Amino acid sequence: MVISFILNNKETVFNADPTKSLLSVLRQEHLFKAKCGCEEGHCGNCMVLLDGKPVPSCIIPIGMIRGSSVVTLEYFKANNPVYGDIMTGFRKAGISLCGYCDAGKIFTAYSILRLPKRPDVSYILTAIRYLDCCCTDKKTLVNGILYGIATKHAREGKKENGK
């Protein structure tokens, strides 16, 4: 089946079995920042942005993304200024990413940083509850996300809660 979608801001066409996972197609394209973890959509290691929202690529059939936009961590890192805000926040919290669970942490943080108002700690804990945090604990990750929010607001000239 011919499937077209936008991959990292480029129109892409694949002739593939529509049940094949997005993760397997990304790996076929030598995009390796999405890692194979639980293969059940829970750990976050294979996360990508699908139409701007973080999703586990291991459970998304390629046939379901026709006409959609997919952004991998490789592209996001090089092209989105929010990546710098997230990484500054993570460094401030003492997080040193291991390379395996980066996509889940970064894209979950990105989805939180896009919220119109600063979330509370319980919201962030709920958002990260399934992430495979092999290189940091959840409390430190929450702090990194909060620092990332503050960094983004400072870069944008915003005050508390986006005002």
C-alpha positions, 0 to 999 in steps of 0.5 A: 500500500502506498502511504504518504505523510510528512516526515521531519518536514519533508513529504515522504511516500512509502510502499509498505504493509499498512500494519507495519509499525511507524517505529520499524519504518523510522528505523528503516529510514535510519532514524534511531533516536526512537528506541525500541522499548516495551513495544506496548506503547507505555515506556515512551522510548519510541516517542515521536510527535504525530501532528504535534502530539507525543505518541509511541511509534511502536504501536502506530500502524504506518497505514494510520498516519497517511496525510499526517506529520511526524517529527522525530527527535533528530529533527526536533533537536535541530529545528525547535527552539523549545528543545534548548529550553528543555535541555537547559531545564534538564541540566539545571535539575541535574539530568544527564540523559542516557540516550535510550529514554530521551525521546519520551522525556523530551517529547513529554516535556515539550507537550507540557511546555506547550500548555497555556498555563504552568501545570502543577506537580501532580499534573506533571507526575501524571504525564510522566507516570509511564515513562521509562526513566532509566537515567533519572528519578521522577522527582528530578524529571519533574524539576527539570520540566519545571525549570524548562518551563521557566527557561521557555517563559524567560526566552519568550519574555513571559511571566508566571502562567504565560502572561 
